[in-house]
Amino acid sequence: MTRWGGSGDYVEGERVFAPPQGSFDPDWVAGLVLDRSGRPAAVPRHVLADAAHADWVRRSQGAAEDVRVQALGEDGIAPATAREVVRAVEDFVTAYGIG
């Protein structure tokens, strides 16, 4: 039986467990953004994953959330989507124990 999650990207048994504690997965974060949006993707998943990785790097360098949102905007991500990416990165980092 195939069961689809919120974004419909993973089927049962394919990716049942989250990434290992302490590891960052930008594709997983992109899935969070897509799942939370509740609407068809305005931005392709691979673009969201790239944005999530760029944001994680900026976060790792100590950039504040508002600076990170602005930087994603400069990278071509719409402000609302940039805020969603930053929030998803923060939630992921908190949930999966990334320092």
C-alpha positions in Angstrom: 0.0 0.0 0.0 1.3 3.4 -0.9 0.7 6.3 1.5 1.5 9.8 0.6 2.7 12.4 3.1 1.9 16.1 2.9 4.2 16.8 0.0 3.6 13.4 -1.6 7.3 12.9 -2.2 8.0 9.8 -0.1 6.1 6.5 -0.1 5.9 4.2 2.9 9.1 2.4 3.5 11.2 4.7 1.3 12.0 7.3 3.8 10.3 6.4 7.1 12.8 7.9 9.5 14.1 11.4 9.8 17.7 12.2 9.1 20.2 11.1 11.8 20.6 13.4 14.8 23.1 16.1 14.2 23.0 16.0 10.4 21.4 18.7 8.2 19.3 17.6 5.3 18.3 20.6 3.0 15.9 18.4 1.0 14.1 17.5 4.2 13.8 21.2 5.1 12.4 21.9 1.6 9.8 19.2 2.2 8.9 21.0 5.5 8.4 24.2 3.6 6.2 22.5 1.0 4.2 20.6 3.6 3.5 23.7 5.6 2.5 25.8 2.6 -0.6 23.7 1.9 -0.6 24.9 -1.7 1.0 23.9 -4.9 4.7 24.8 -4.9 5.5 28.3 -6.3 9.2 27.4 -6.0 10.6 24.0 -7.1 11.8 21.7 -4.4 15.4 21.8 -5.5 15.4 25.6 -5.3 14.0 25.4 -1.8 16.7 22.8 -0.8 19.4 25.1 -2.2 17.9 28.0 -0.2 17.7 25.9 2.9 21.4 24.9 2.5 22.4 28.6 2.0 20.4 29.6 5.0 21.9 26.9 7.2 25.4 28.1 6.2 24.5 31.7 7.1 23.0 30.5 10.4 26.2 28.5 11.1 28.1 31.7 10.6 26.0 33.4 13.2 23.7 35.5 11.0 20.4 36.6 12.6 17.1 35.5 11.2 16.2 38.8 9.7 19.6 39.0 8.0 19.1 35.5 6.7 15.7 36.3 5.3 17.1 39.4 3.6 20.0 37.4 2.1 17.6 34.8 0.7 15.7 37.7 -0.9 19.0 38.8 -2.5 19.4 35.3 -3.7 16.1 35.6 -5.6 13.7 34.0 -3.1 10.4 35.9 -2.5 10.2 37.4 1.1 7.3 35.2 2.2 9.1 32.0 1.0 12.4 33.2 2.5 10.7 33.6 5.9 9.2 30.0 5.5 12.7 28.6 4.7 14.3 30.3 7.7 11.6 29.1 10.0 11.9 25.6 8.7 15.7 25.6 9.1 15.3 26.8 12.7 12.7 24.1 13.4 14.8 21.4 11.8 18.0 22.5 13.7 16.1 22.4 17.0 14.3 19.1 16.3 17.4 17.2 15.1 20.0 18.5 17.5 22.2 20.5 15.2 24.4 23.1 17.0 
